[in-house]
């Protein structure tokens, strides 16, 4: 006997005695068996381990035990902090939205809303970019990368099965080859695309900004291993206060005591200032980029440097190699696309292209310029035709959509995001000669539309529309004679489900259904047969005689000479199985007359035990009077 106390008021307790054993209580209260992870909490007396009662409603207490999740919610970090609704008791109760319990020992508590490989890692607070995007989950989520503080909180004994406990800091997975010399924030210099190229490092913000030829020097040209530092690469504390002489040898043998920069620049050491003390930045045309390396005489034709030199427009000095094609853009000024750093560096990007008559979008934004603008040098074409996709792209459909209403307008089905993304929907298919209905709506396009070989296009027009074009005949040759006439699959089946059959008119067959045959199930007569290891339902060759479906309850009493089966129809009909059509006067050798006409059949035809059970004896019934009468 289990005694439950229910408090109903201040200072009063209602005691209810319930007579049942604990097994009965568990069966009545628990909605199902707990999972393997929570099996230790099984039992009616342990409900309060996970459920709280009497607090204004039933709540779950998940976060009381799973402190590793609670701490992440408090810190507003990780995947759970984004999807958990509410706080406190409400947050615990929300866990059941993804982790349902009481579904049995084998039930997996962790349910992925999308396939694990397609999980959007941004939801976990760490977006996978660059080379991280191609890694599998197991390459990062390993026990060796789990923080020590997290190990103490995790409930999972096998740390190879948890996705918690990792940090977004680079050093949690990667070794710091700089040994802390450059700080812990690796992202300042490196990107997730590749670690060897410190693309984020800006040398201009150091004490030694790189200019000219220095920008082309490899990092290890200056930063080399130092024995005093344990053969570690030196990145800090360089001595370069003496400027060029700190790294470069004096090839003049000390003949010039002045600083090298008074005659040379970092752009090119072979180019010497004609006037080493002249500061060109004080003129109306400061020299930047490649202009710094140009010999003075290239611009100053005479020794008189005070003679004005035209420099307002690039074409004052440079020839228009584009043959006037870009005169409509900024008056053909070169600076709209080029700068002094180099003519091969083009400033014209997708944002600038968006201001043209053909903005680049989707996959077009990644196409190399030369793929659309053919030619080279002065023959480069900046105004190619773009009125049709076929101007650049091959018609992979071999003209199947050249007619109305498509007219080879690829954009009616495709877009620039990707050619494999097709906008042709079920609504569009309903306008074709074969609207999709029922189960056909879920069939992948490639199941019907495919090519005969890799060299041929996918066929969309001229496909056969009868069922046999796509579906194999499951009825084998036994049903084929009936189906070769005016029969078609849709006379028996529907497109919604092939196992769902439409009303079938058995009267059109050689065996119309009459009487009780109308209510007989199809499989009662059309039974499965196996031929060549294939199971089929027999329709055409199903037997029409009674013995094909019904057992001979008379144990062969009515088989004639050379007749393997009795003629049941002589006595019975399909309306009911009583022998209503049997005429004792015509069908037997014992004529009933007088009072015999009123005698029930069972008075003369009695049952006897046979091999197949009790059998009523008809043949061999005694004919003499004393056999029945005293």
C-alpha positions in Angstrom: 0.0 0.0 0.0 1.4 3.4 -1.1 0.2 6.4 1.0 0.3 9.7 -0.8 0.0 13.1 1.0 -1.5 16.0 -0.8 -1.4 19.4 0.9 -4.6 21.3 0.3 -4.3 24.2 2.7 -2.3 25.9 5.3 -1.7 23.5 8.2 -3.9 20.8 6.6 -2.9 17.7 4.7 -5.3 15.4 2.8 -4.0 11.8 3.1 -5.1 9.4 0.4 -4.4 5.7 0.7 -4.0 4.0 -2.6 -3.8 0.3 -2.8 -1.6 -0.6 -5.7 2.0 -1.9 -6.1 4.8 0.2 -7.5 4.7 -1.7 -10.8 1.1 -0.6 -11.3 2.0 3.0 -10.4 4.8 3.1 -13.0 2.5 1.7 -15.7 -0.1 4.3 -15.0 2.1 7.4 -14.6 5.1 6.9 -16.9 4.4 7.6 -20.6 7.2 5.2 -21.6 10.6 3.8 -20.9 13.5 6.2 -20.6 16.4 6.3 -23.0 19.7 4.6 -22.3 21.3 7.8 -21.1 18.6 8.4 -18.4 17.9 4.8 -17.5 19.2 5.4 -13.9 16.3 7.7 -13.4 13.7 5.1 -14.2 11.0 4.5 -11.6 7.9 6.3 -10.3 9.8 7.5 -7.2 12.4 9.3 -9.3 10.1 11.5 -11.4 11.0 14.5 -9.4 14.6 14.1 -10.6 13.6 15.6 -13.9 10.1 17.0 -13.3 9.0 19.7 -10.8 5.4 19.8 -9.5 3.4 22.2 -7.4 5.1 25.3 -8.8 2.3 26.7 -10.8 2.6 23.9 -13.4 4.7 21.0 -14.4 8.2 21.9 -15.5 11.3 20.1 -16.5 14.6 20.4 -14.6 17.0 19.6 -17.4 19.4 22.5 -16.7 19.7 21.5 -13.0 21.7 18.5 -14.2 23.1 19.6 -17.5 25.2 22.5 -16.2 27.3 22.6 -19.3 24.2 23.8 -21.3 23.1 26.1 -18.5 26.4 27.8 -18.4 26.3 28.4 -22.2 22.8 29.9 -21.9 24.0 32.2 -19.2 27.0 33.3 -21.3 24.7 33.6 -24.4 27.2 31.4 -26.3 26.8 28.4 -28.5 24.0 26.8 -30.5 21.6 26.3 -27.5 21.7 30.0 -26.6 20.2 30.7 -30.0 17.4 28.2 -30.0 16.3 27.8 -26.4 13.2 29.8 -25.6 12.7 31.5 -22.2 14.8 31.4 -19.1 14.7 29.4 -15.9 12.1 26.7 -15.8 10.9 27.7 -19.2 14.3 27.1 -20.7 14.5 23.6 -19.2 11.1 22.7 -20.5 12.1 23.9 -23.9 14.7 21.2 -24.1 12.0 18.6 -24.8 11.3 20.3 -28.1 14.4 18.6 -29.5 15.3 16.0 -26.9 12.1 13.9 -26.4 12.2 11.3 -23.6 10.2 8.2 -22.7 10.7 6.7 -26.1 12.6 3.6 -25.1 16.2 2.6 -24.4 17.3 2.7 -28.0 15.9 6.2 -28.8 18.5 8.8 -29.8 18.0 11.9 -27.7 20.0 14.1 -30.1 17.9 14.9 -33.1 19.4 16.8 -36.0 16.9 19.1 -37.8 19.0 18.9 -40.9 21.6 16.3 -41.9 24.7 16.7 -39.6 27.0 17.4 -42.6 24.7 20.3 -43.7 24.5 22.0 -40.2 24.9 25.8 -40.4 27.9 26.3 -38.1 27.1 30.0 -37.7 24.3 28.9 -35.3 27.0 27.5 -33.0 28.7 31.0 -32.8 31.6 30.0 -35.1 31.2 30.5 -38.8 33.2 28.0 -40.9 35.1 29.8 -43.6 37.9 29.1 -46.0 39.6 25.7 -45.3 37.5 25.2 -42.2 34.4 24.9 -44.4 35.8 21.7 -45.9 36.5 19.9 -42.7 34.4 17.1 -41.3 32.9 17.5 -37.8 35.3 14.9 -36.3 38.5 16.8 -37.4 37.8 19.5 -34.9 35.4 17.9 -32.4 38.0 15.6 -30.7 38.6 15.0 -27.0 42.1 16.5 -27.2 40.6 19.9 -28.2 38.0 20.0 -25.3 38.8 22.7 -22.7 39.7 21.4 -19.2 37.0 23.6 -17.7 34.4 21.9 -20.0 35.6 18.4 -19.2 34.5 18.8 -15.6 31.0 19.8 -16.6 30.3 17.3 -19.5 27.9 14.5 -18.7 29.1 12.4 -21.7 31.7 9.8 -20.6 32.8 9.2 -24.1 34.1 12.6 -25.1 34.4 11.5 -28.8 30.6 11.6 -29.0 30.1 15.2 -27.8 30.2 18.4 -29.8 30.6 20.6 -26.7 33.7 22.0 -25.0 35.5 23.6 -27.9 36.7 27.2 -28.0 36.7 29.5 -31.0 40.3 30.6 -30.3 42.8 29.4 -32.9 45.2 28.2 -30.2 42.7 25.7 -28.9 43.3 23.5 -32.1 46.5 25.0 -33.7 50.0 25.3 -32.3 51.3 28.8 -31.9 54.4 28.7 -34.0 55.2 32.3 -32.9 55.4 31.1 -29.2 53.3 34.0 -28.0 55.5 36.7 -29.6 52.7 38.2 -31.6 49.8 37.7 -29.2 46.9 35.2 -29.1 44.7 36.9 -31.8 45.8 34.9 -34.9 43.0 36.5 -37.0 44.8 39.8 -37.0 47.3 38.4 -39.6 45.9 35.1 -40.8 42.7 34.1 -42.6 40.9 30.8 -42.6 41.8 30.3 -46.3 45.5 29.5 -45.7 47.9 29.9 -42.8 51.1 30.4 -44.7 50.0 33.7 -46.3 49.4 36.3 -43.5 47.1 38.3 -45.7 45.6 40.2 -42.8 49.0 41.5 -41.6 49.5 45.1 -42.4 53.2 46.0 -42.4 52.2 49.7 -42.9 51.1 49.7 -39.2 54.5 48.6 -38.0 57.5 50.8 -37.3 58.8 49.8 -40.8 56.2 50.2 -43.5 57.0 48.4 -46.7 57.2 50.3 -49.9 58.4 49.7 -53.4 60.5 46.5 -53.9 60.2 45.8 -50.2 56.6 44.8 -50.8 57.8 42.0 -53.1 60.3 40.5 -50.6 59.3 37.2 -49.0 58.7 37.4 -45.3 61.5 34.9 -44.6 63.8 37.2 -46.5 64.0 39.4 -43.4 62.4 37.3 -40.7 64.7 34.3 -40.1 65.4 31.9 -37.3 67.7 33.3 -34.6 69.9 31.0 -32.5 69.6 33.3 -29.5 65.9 32.8 -29.6 66.1 29.0 -29.8 66.0 29.0 -33.6 62.7 30.7 -33.5 61.8 33.2 -36.3 62.3 36.7 -35.1 59.4 39.1 -35.7 60.0 41.8 -33.2 62.9 44.0 -31.9 64.7 44.5 -35.2 67.4 47.2 -35.4 66.7 49.3 -38.5 67.3 52.8 -37.2 70.2 53.2 -39.5 67.8 52.7 -42.4 69.1 51.0 -45.5 72.5 50.0 -43.9 70.7 47.9 -41.3 70.0 45.3 -43.9 71.8 46.2 -47.1 75.5 46.3 -47.7 77.1 49.5 -48.9 78.1 48.7 -52.4 79.8 52.1 -52.7 82.4 51.1 -50.1 81.6 54.2 -47.9 82.3 56.6 -50.7 79.0 58.3 -50.0 78.3 59.2 -46.4 74.8 60.5 -47.1 71.7 58.4 -46.6 70.9 56.1 -49.6 67.3 57.6 -49.8 68.6 60.9 -51.0 69.5 59.3 -54.3 67.6 56.0 -54.4 64.0 54.9 -53.7 62.6 51.5 -52.7 60.9 51.3 -56.1 64.1 50.6 -58.0 67.6 50.8 -56.8 69.0 51.2 -60.3 67.1 54.4 -60.9 68.9 57.4 -59.5 67.3 60.8 -58.8 68.7 63.4 -61.3 68.4 65.8 -58.4 68.8 63.8 -55.3 67.4 66.6 -53.1 64.3 67.3 -55.2 61.0 66.6 -53.5 58.4 66.0 -56.3 55.5 65.9 -53.8 55.9 69.7 -53.5 54.8 70.0 -57.2 51.3 69.9 -58.7 52.0 66.3 -59.7 53.3 64.2 -56.8 54.9 61.0 -58.0 53.2 57.8 -56.7 53.3 54.2 -57.7 55.1 53.4 -60.9 55.5 57.1 -61.7 58.2 57.2 -59.1 60.4 54.9 -61.2 60.0 56.8 -64.4 63.1 58.6 -65.5 62.8 62.4 -65.3 63.5 62.9 -69.0 60.5 60.7 -69.9 58.2 63.6 -68.9 60.6 66.5 -68.9 61.7 66.8 -72.5 64.1 69.7 -71.8 66.5 70.6 -69.1 64.2 73.4 -68.1 62.1 71.7 -65.5 60.0 74.8 -65.1 58.4 74.3 -68.5 54.8 73.2 -67.8 54.0 69.5 -68.5 50.4 68.5 -69.3 49.3 66.0 -66.7 45.6 66.7 -66.0 44.5 63.6 -67.9 46.2 60.2 -68.3 45.9 60.5 -72.1 48.1 63.5 -72.0 50.9 61.0 -71.7 49.4 57.6 -72.4 47.7 56.3 -75.5 44.1 55.0 -75.4 44.6 51.3 -76.0 40.9 50.6 -76.0 40.2 52.4 -79.3 37.7 54.8 -77.7 35.3 52.1 -76.5 35.2 53.6 -73.0 34.8 57.3 -73.9 31.3 57.2 -72.5 32.7 56.2 -69.1 34.2 59.1 -67.2 35.2 60.6 -70.6 37.5 57.7 -71.2 39.7 58.7 -68.3 42.1 55.8 -67.4 41.9 56.5 -63.7 38.3 55.1 -63.7 39.8 51.6 -63.9 43.5 51.9 -63.4 45.9 53.5 -60.9 49.6 54.3 -60.7 50.4 51.0 -59.0 50.2 49.1 -62.3 48.2 49.0 -65.4 47.3 45.3 -64.9 45.6 46.2 -61.6 42.0 46.8 -62.6 39.7 48.8 -60.3 36.6 47.9 -62.3 34.8 45.4 -60.0 31.3 43.8 -59.9 30.0 46.9 -58.1 31.2 49.1 -61.0 29.8 46.5 -63.5 26.4 46.9 -61.8 26.3 50.4 -63.2 26.5 49.1 -66.8 23.7 47.8 -69.0 24.6 44.2 -67.8 25.0 44.0 -64.0 26.8 40.8 -62.9 24.9 38.6 -60.6 25.1 35.0 -59.3 27.7 32.9 -61.1 28.4 35.6 -63.5 30.2 37.6 -60.8 32.9 34.8 -60.6 33.5 34.6 -64.4 36.9 35.9 -65.6 36.6 39.0 -67.7 38.2 37.4 -70.7 35.5 34.8 -71.0 33.0 37.4 -72.0 35.3 40.1 -73.4 37.3 38.3 -76.1 40.4 39.6 -77.7 43.5 41.1 -76.2 45.4 44.4 -76.3 43.9 46.9 -78.6 41.4 44.2 -79.9 39.8 43.7 -76.5 36.0 43.9 -76.9 34.2 45.8 -74.1 30.8 45.8 -75.7 29.9 42.1 -76.4 26.3 41.2 -77.3 24.3 39.9 -74.3 20.7 39.8 -75.6 20.5 36.0 -75.3 22.1 33.4 -73.0 23.0 31.5 -76.1 25.5 34.2 -77.0 27.9 32.8 -74.5 26.4 29.4 -73.5 25.8 26.3 -75.5 22.2 25.1 -75.9 22.4 21.9 -73.9 18.8 21.0 -74.9 19.6 20.8 -78.6 16.8 23.1 -79.7 14.0 21.4 -77.7 12.9 24.7 -76.3 13.3 26.8 -79.5 9.5 26.9 -80.1 6.8 28.8 -78.3 6.4 29.6 -75.5 10.1 29.2 -74.5 11.9 30.7 -77.6 15.2 29.5 -76.1 14.9 32.0 -73.3 16.9 30.2 -70.7 15.9 32.6 -67.9 12.4 31.2 -67.9 13.7 28.1 -66.1 17.3 29.0 -65.0 18.9 32.0 -63.2 22.4 33.3 -62.8 22.8 31.8 -59.3 23.4 28.4 -60.7 22.3 26.5 -63.8 21.3 23.4 -61.8 18.7 25.4 -59.9 15.6 25.1 -62.0 12.5 27.2 -61.5 10.2 24.9 -63.5 7.5 24.0 -61.0 4.5 21.6 -60.8 2.3 24.5 -61.9 4.4 24.8 -65.0 4.3 21.1 -65.6 0.5 21.2 -65.4 0.5 23.3 -68.5 2.4 20.6 -70.5 0.9 17.6 -72.3 1.5 15.5 -69.2 0.3 17.2 -65.9 1.8 15.6 -62.8 -0.7 14.1 -60.4 -0.7 11.8 -57.4 2.6 10.0 -56.9 4.1 11.5 -60.0 4.5 14.8 -58.1 7.2 13.3 -56.0 9.1 11.6 -58.8 12.6 13.3 -59.5 12.8 14.9 -62.9 15.7 12.6 -63.9 13.6 9.5 -63.5 11.6 10.5 -66.6 13.9 13.0 -68.3 17.3 11.5 -69.1 19.6 11.1 -72.0 20.4 7.9 -73.9 24.1 8.6 -73.6 26.5 11.2 -72.2 26.9 12.6 -75.7 23.2 13.2 -76.2 21.0 15.9 -74.5 18.4 15.1 -71.8 15.1 14.4 -73.5 12.2 16.7 -72.6 10.0 16.6 -75.6 8.5 13.5 -77.4 8.5 11.3 -74.3 6.1 8.3 -74.4 3.3 9.0 -71.9 1.8 5.5 -71.5 2.5 3.8 -68.1 4.7 1.1 -69.8 7.2 3.7 -70.9 8.4 4.1 -67.3 6.9 1.3 -65.4 7.6 -2.4 -65.8 4.7 -4.8 -66.1 4.4 -6.3 -62.6 1.7 -8.8 -63.8 4.2 -10.8 -65.9 3.1 -12.7 -69.1 0.2 -14.3 -67.3 -1.7 -11.0 -67.5 -0.3 -9.7 -70.7 -2.9 -11.3 -73.1 -5.6 -9.3 -71.3 -3.6 -6.1 -71.2 -2.6 -6.2 -74.9 -6.1 -5.3 -76.0 -7.9 -2.2 -74.9 -6.6 -2.4 -71.3 -4.3 0.2 -69.8 -2.9 0.6 -66.3 -5.2 3.4 -65.3 -8.2 1.2 -65.7 -7.2 -0.6 -62.5 -4.7 1.8 -60.8 -4.5 5.4 -59.9 -1.5 7.8 -60.1 -1.8 8.6 -56.4 -0.8 5.1 -55.3 -0.2 2.0 -57.4 -1.6 -0.2 -54.6 -4.8 1.8 -54.7 -7.0 0.3 -57.4 -9.9 2.0 -59.2 -13.3 0.3 -59.5 -12.7 -2.7 -61.9 -15.5 -4.0 -64.1 -15.2 -7.8 -63.8 -18.1 -8.2 -66.2 -15.7 -7.4 -69.1 -13.7 -10.5 -68.3 -14.5 -14.1 -69.1 -15.7 -14.6 -65.5 -18.4 -12.1 -64.5 -18.9 -11.9 -60.8 -22.3 -13.0 -59.6 -23.9 -13.6 -56.2 -21.5 -14.0 -53.3 -18.6 -13.8 -55.7 -19.1 -10.0 -55.8 -18.1 -9.7 -52.2 -15.1 -12.0 -52.4 -11.6 -10.3 -52.0 -9.5 -10.2 -55.2 -6.7 -12.2 -53.6 -9.1 -14.9 -52.8 -9.0 -15.9 -56.5 -6.0 -14.1 -57.8 -3.2 -15.5 -55.7 0.5 -14.7 -55.8 2.7 -16.9 -57.8 6.5 -17.1 -58.1 8.2 -17.5 -61.4 11.9 -16.9 -62.2 12.4 -15.7 -58.6 9.8 -13.0 -59.1 6.6 -12.8 -57.3 3.5 -11.8 -59.4 -0.3 -11.9 -59.0 -2.0 -14.2 -61.4 -5.0 -12.6 -63.2 -5.3 -14.0 -66.7 -4.7 -17.7 -65.9 -6.8 -17.8 -62.7 -9.0 -20.9 -62.7 -12.7 -20.5 -63.5 -13.9 -23.8 -62.1 -15.2 -24.0 -58.6 -12.4 -26.4 -57.5 -9.8 -23.7 -58.3 -10.9 -21.8 -55.2 -13.2 -24.1 -53.2 -12.3 -27.4 -51.5 -14.4 -30.5 -52.4 -16.4 -30.9 -49.2 -17.9 -34.1 -50.6 -14.6 -36.0 -50.7 -14.9 -36.9 -54.4 -18.3 -38.5 -54.2 -19.4 -36.6 -57.3 -16.4 -37.0 -59.6 -17.4 -38.8 -62.8 -15.3 -41.2 -64.8 -12.3 -39.3 -66.3 -13.5 -36.2 -64.5 -10.8 -34.9 -62.1 -13.1 -32.3 -60.4 -16.9 -32.5 -59.7 -19.4 -30.3 -61.5 -20.4 -28.1 -58.5 -22.7 -26.0 -60.7 -25.2 -28.8 -61.1 -26.3 -28.4 -57.5 -24.9 -25.1 -56.3 -25.1 -21.5 -57.5 -23.1 -18.4 -56.7 -26.0 -16.8 -54.8 -25.5 -19.2 -51.8 -23.9 -22.6 -51.2 -27.2 -24.5 -50.6 -28.0 -27.1 -53.1 -31.1 -25.2 -54.3 -30.7 -26.4 -57.9 -30.5 -30.1 -57.0 -33.5 -32.2 -58.3 -33.7 -35.5 -56.6 -35.9 -36.8 -59.3 -33.5 -36.0 -62.2 -30.1 -36.1 -60.6 -30.3 -39.3 -58.5 -31.4 -42.9 -58.9 -33.7 -42.7 -55.9 -36.9 -40.9 -56.7 -38.6 -39.0 -53.8 -42.3 -39.5 -53.7 -45.0 -39.3 -51.2 -43.9 -38.6 -47.6 -40.3 -38.8 -48.7 -40.6 -35.4 -50.3 -41.0 -33.9 -46.8 -38.1 -35.7 -45.1 -35.1 -33.5 -44.3 -31.9 -34.4 -46.3 -30.0 -35.1 -43.1 -32.4 -37.9 -42.1 -31.0 -40.0 -44.9 -27.7 -38.4 -45.7 -25.7 -38.6 -42.4 -22.2 -37.5 -41.7 -19.2 -39.7 -41.3 -15.6 -39.0 -40.3 -13.3 -38.8 -43.2 -9.6 -38.0 -43.9 -10.4 -34.3 -44.2 -13.0 -34.1 -41.4 -16.7 -34.9 -41.2 -18.2 -35.7 -44.6 -21.9 -36.0 -45.5 -22.5 -39.3 -47.3 -24.6 -39.0 -50.5 -23.4 -41.9 -52.7 -24.0 -45.3 -51.2 -27.0 -44.3 -49.1 -29.2 -47.4 -48.3 -32.3 -47.7 -50.4 -34.1 -50.5 -48.6 -36.9 -49.4 -46.3 -35.7 -51.3 -43.3 -32.4 -49.4 -43.5 -34.3 -46.3 -42.3 -37.7 -47.6 -41.0 -38.2 -50.1 -38.2 
